[in-house]
């Protein structure tokens, strides 16, 4: 069984935390800083420029480090869309609105996959581990992966709920912090707990097969 650090690395690791958290955080800092210095009329534009520049710099760095072009472009596109929302409405909080929509779609999609008995985490498991596609034949493992899918759906729902409250309160700085805190770190907790549960299911399955073998002898 692959260790948690390896799986987290495959799913983005610290890069995911930095790439997803830095542009929104710099956006919030620039917006609040410009307003505090008496440049409220230029705060939003300054924030958008800084967030865009940081996303471009990180994307360029990741590409040099060998990251896929699709992944780099996806990150840049999300920042561009977020900036466009904020500039269109003239409200800094709307920078975070596209991300909230995406999280809501993930929460509903993950829940639906678990409801219909085809949990999304099962497919991730099959892609990450040798012979992982056999999870459908193991009842214990199916239950674990379904529970993990529900847990991941819950993390997205929690993220949306907290951000929605801060959005209504017009707190872009807190939105940036929550996006960072409830993003990759919370997902990492779900991954680690899932791997522990999968190991337990594997051990229980192996013990059950050993007892059945002994009983047949």
Secondary structure as a PSIPRED ss2 file (coil, helix, strand):
# PSIPRED VFORMAT (PSIPRED V4.0)

   1 X C   1.000  0.000  0.000
   2 X C   1.000  0.000  0.000
   3 X C   1.000  0.000  0.000
   4 X H   0.000  1.000  0.000
   5 X H   0.000  1.000  0.000
   6 X H   0.000  1.000  0.000
   7 X H   0.000  1.000  0.000
   8 X H   0.000  1.000  0.000
   9 X H   0.000  1.000  0.000
  10 X H   0.000  1.000  0.000
  11 X C   1.000  0.000  0.000
  12 X C   1.000  0.000  0.000
  13 X H   0.000  1.000  0.000
  14 X H   0.000  1.000  0.000
  15 X H   0.000  1.000  0.000
  16 X H   0.000  1.000  0.000
  17 X H   0.000  1.000  0.000
  18 X H   0.000  1.000  0.000
  19 X H   0.000  1.000  0.000
  20 X H   0.000  1.000  0.000
  21 X H   0.000  1.000  0.000
  22 X H   0.000  1.000  0.000
  23 X H   0.000  1.000  0.000
  24 X H   0.000  1.000  0.000
  25 X H   0.000  1.000  0.000
  26 X H   0.000  1.000  0.000
  27 X H   0.000  1.000  0.000
  28 X H   0.000  1.000  0.000
  29 X H   0.000  1.000  0.000
  30 X H   0.000  1.000  0.000
  31 X H   0.000  1.000  0.000
  32 X H   0.000  1.000  0.000
  33 X H   0.000  1.000  0.000
  34 X H   0.000  1.000  0.000
  35 X H   0.000  1.000  0.000
  36 X H   0.000  1.000  0.000
  37 X C   1.000  0.000  0.000
  38 X C   1.000  0.000  0.000
  39 X C   1.000  0.000  0.000
  40 X H   0.000  1.000  0.000
  41 X H   0.000  1.000  0.000
  42 X H   0.000  1.000  0.000
  43 X H   0.000  1.000  0.000
  44 X H   0.000  1.000  0.000
  45 X H   0.000  1.000  0.000
  46 X H   0.000  1.000  0.000
  47 X H   0.000  1.000  0.000
  48 X H   0.000  1.000  0.000
  49 X H   0.000  1.000  0.000
  50 X H   0.000  1.000  0.000
  51 X H   0.000  1.000  0.000
  52 X H   0.000  1.000  0.000
  53 X H   0.000  1.000  0.000
  54 X H   0.000  1.000  0.000
  55 X H   0.000  1.000  0.000
  56 X H   0.000  1.000  0.000
  57 X H   0.000  1.000  0.000
  58 X H   0.000  1.000  0.000
  59 X H   0.000  1.000  0.000
  60 X H   0.000  1.000  0.000
  61 X H   0.000  1.000  0.000
  62 X H   0.000  1.000  0.000
  63 X H   0.000  1.000  0.000
  64 X H   0.000  1.000  0.000
  65 X C   1.000  0.000  0.000
  66 X C   1.000  0.000  0.000
  67 X C   1.000  0.000  0.000
  68 X C   1.000  0.000  0.000
  69 X H   0.000  1.000  0.000
  70 X H   0.000  1.000  0.000
  71 X H   0.000  1.000  0.000
  72 X H   0.000  1.000  0.000
  73 X H   0.000  1.000  0.000
  74 X H   0.000  1.000  0.000
  75 X H   0.000  1.000  0.000
  76 X H   0.000  1.000  0.000
  77 X H   0.000  1.000  0.000
  78 X H   0.000  1.000  0.000
  79 X H   0.000  1.000  0.000
  80 X H   0.000  1.000  0.000
  81 X H   0.000  1.000  0.000
  82 X H   0.000  1.000  0.000
  83 X H   0.000  1.000  0.000
  84 X H   0.000  1.000  0.000
  85 X H   0.000  1.000  0.000
  86 X H   0.000  1.000  0.000
  87 X H   0.000  1.000  0.000
  88 X H   0.000  1.000  0.000
  89 X H   0.000  1.000  0.000
  90 X C   1.000  0.000  0.000
  91 X C   1.000  0.000  0.000
  92 X H   0.000  1.000  0.000
  93 X H   0.000  1.000  0.000
  94 X H   0.000  1.000  0.000
  95 X H   0.000  1.000  0.000
  96 X H   0.000  1.000  0.000
  97 X H   0.000  1.000  0.000
  98 X H   0.000  1.000  0.000
  99 X H   0.000  1.000  0.000
 100 X H   0.000  1.000  0.000
 101 X H   0.000  1.000  0.000
 102 X H   0.000  1.000  0.000
 103 X H   0.000  1.000  0.000
 104 X H   0.000  1.000  0.000
 105 X H   0.000  1.000  0.000
 106 X H   0.000  1.000  0.000
 107 X H   0.000  1.000  0.000
 108 X H   0.000  1.000  0.000
 109 X H   0.000  1.000  0.000
 110 X H   0.000  1.000  0.000
 111 X H   0.000  1.000  0.000
 112 X H   0.000  1.000  0.000
 113 X H   0.000  1.000  0.000
 114 X H   0.000  1.000  0.000
 115 X H   0.000  1.000  0.000
 116 X C   1.000  0.000  0.000
 117 X C   1.000  0.000  0.000
 118 X C   1.000  0.000  0.000
 119 X C   1.000  0.000  0.000
 120 X H   0.000  1.000  0.000
 121 X H   0.000  1.000  0.000
 122 X H   0.000  1.000  0.000
 123 X H   0.000  1.000  0.000
 124 X H   0.000  1.000  0.000
 125 X H   0.000  1.000  0.000
 126 X H   0.000  1.000  0.000
 127 X H   0.000  1.000  0.000
 128 X H   0.000  1.000  0.000
 129 X C   1.000  0.000  0.000
 130 X C   1.000  0.000  0.000
 131 X C   1.000  0.000  0.000
 132 X H   0.000  1.000  0.000
 133 X H   0.000  1.000  0.000
 134 X H   0.000  1.000  0.000
 135 X H   0.000  1.000  0.000
 136 X H   0.000  1.000  0.000
 137 X H   0.000  1.000  0.000
 138 X C   1.000  0.000  0.000
 139 X H   0.000  1.000  0.000
 140 X H   0.000  1.000  0.000
 141 X H   0.000  1.000  0.000
 142 X H   0.000  1.000  0.000
 143 X H   0.000  1.000  0.000
 144 X H   0.000  1.000  0.000
 145 X H   0.000  1.000  0.000
 146 X H   0.000  1.000  0.000
 147 X H   0.000  1.000  0.000
 148 X H   0.000  1.000  0.000
 149 X H   0.000  1.000  0.000
 150 X H   0.000  1.000  0.000
 151 X H   0.000  1.000  0.000
 152 X H   0.000  1.000  0.000
 153 X H   0.000  1.000  0.000
 154 X H   0.000  1.000  0.000
 155 X H   0.000  1.000  0.000
 156 X H   0.000  1.000  0.000
 157 X H   0.000  1.000  0.000
 158 X H   0.000  1.000  0.000
 159 X H   0.000  1.000  0.000
 160 X H   0.000  1.000  0.000
 161 X H   0.000  1.000  0.000
 162 X H   0.000  1.000  0.000
 163 X H   0.000  1.000  0.000
 164 X H   0.000  1.000  0.000
 165 X H   0.000  1.000  0.000
 166 X H   0.000  1.000  0.000
 167 X H   0.000  1.000  0.000
 168 X H   0.000  1.000  0.000
 169 X C   1.000  0.000  0.000
 170 X C   1.000  0.000  0.000
 171 X C   1.000  0.000  0.000
 172 X H   0.000  1.000  0.000
 173 X H   0.000  1.000  0.000
 174 X H   0.000  1.000  0.000
 175 X H   0.000  1.000  0.000
 176 X H   0.000  1.000  0.000
 177 X H   0.000  1.000  0.000
 178 X H   0.000  1.000  0.000
 179 X H   0.000  1.000  0.000
 180 X H   0.000  1.000  0.000
 181 X H   0.000  1.000  0.000
 182 X C   1.000  0.000  0.000
 183 X C   1.000  0.000  0.000
 184 X H   0.000  1.000  0.000
 185 X H   0.000  1.000  0.000
 186 X H   0.000  1.000  0.000
 187 X H   0.000  1.000  0.000
 188 X H   0.000  1.000  0.000
 189 X H   0.000  1.000  0.000
 190 X H   0.000  1.000  0.000
 191 X H   0.000  1.000  0.000
 192 X H   0.000  1.000  0.000
 193 X H   0.000  1.000  0.000
 194 X H   0.000  1.000  0.000
 195 X H   0.000  1.000  0.000
 196 X H   0.000  1.000  0.000
 197 X H   0.000  1.000  0.000
 198 X H   0.000  1.000  0.000
 199 X H   0.000  1.000  0.000
 200 X H   0.000  1.000  0.000
 201 X H   0.000  1.000  0.000
 202 X H   0.000  1.000  0.000
 203 X H   0.000  1.000  0.000
 204 X H   0.000  1.000  0.000
 205 X H   0.000  1.000  0.000
 206 X H   0.000  1.000  0.000
 207 X H   0.000  1.000  0.000
 208 X H   0.000  1.000  0.000
 209 X H   0.000  1.000  0.000
 210 X H   0.000  1.000  0.000
 211 X H   0.000  1.000  0.000
 212 X H   0.000  1.000  0.000
 213 X H   0.000  1.000  0.000
 214 X H   0.000  1.000  0.000
 215 X H   0.000  1.000  0.000
 216 X H   0.000  1.000  0.000
 217 X C   1.000  0.000  0.000
